[in-house]
Amino acid sequence: MKAIVWTGYGAPEVLQLRDVEKPVPKDNEVLVKIHATTVSMGDCEMRSLNLSFLFKFFIRLYNGIRRPKRIIWLRQSIHSLIKRRNMI
């Protein structure tokens, strides 16, 4: 499946369209098919780190010093449909 992946801090060019592995839900998990999503000011601020020094420091400390490692998909809200459920 294709996804827009956040590969670094900076200009919009750090967002790249890539093929990623389709997730398979484990027990007690749900697979959600996303029809639409939004890009908000918060997403842009996280990507560009256009924040005060203290916020930049804590975001990089949590998410990755040189590039994002924990959060690689930016999104605030989604319109989705449950695709598959694995319940015990």
N, C-alpha and C positions, 0 to 999 in steps of 0.2 A: 504494500500500500504506500501511497505517497503522503508526505507530511512536510510542513515547513518547520525546520529545526533551527534553533537559536545556537549559533556556533561561537559567538564572542560578544564582547561589549563594544558598542560603537554605533556607527551609521546603519541604516536599514540593510546595507549590503551583507551584514553578518547573518541575515536570515537566508537560509538556503532550502530549496526544494530537494528532498532526498527520498529514496526508497527505504522504507523501514519495515521491519518484520511485523506482521500482523499479530497483535496480542491474542493469547488464548487464555480465557478466564480459568482460574483455579477454583477449588471448592469454595462455595459461599461468595463468589465474585460475579460481577455482571459485565458483559461486553456491551459498550454503548457505541452506536453509529452516529457520528456527528454530521448534521446536515448544514449547519451554519454556525459561525462563531463571530466574535467581535475583536477588534483591536482598540484598546483604550489608551488614554493618556498614561495610565499606570504601566501598561506594557512598554510604551515608548520610553518612559523614564527608567524602567528596569534595564532595558536594552542599552540605552545610551549612557546610563549612570549620570544623568543631568540632575544631580542631587547635591545636598550639602556633604561635606567631607565625612562627617560622622555616619550618615546613612550609607554612603559609598563604602566605607570601611566595613560596616556590619553586613551589608549585602554581599560584598566580596568574601568576607569571612565565612558566611553561611553557604553561599552558592558556588564559590570558586574564585581563587585569586586572579588567575590569568584569563580564564574562560568559564562559562557556566557549566557546572557538572550536575547539580541536583535538579535544577529546573531547566529543561531544554525546550519546553513548549510554553509559549506565552498565550494566555487567554483569560478572559474575565467572565464571559457568559457564553453558553452554548445552547443550540437548539438540537435536540438529539432524540434518538429512538433506541430502546433496549433491543439489542440484536440477539444476544444469547445469554442464558442464565445457567449457572451451575450451582445447584443447591443440593445439599446432602439429604 
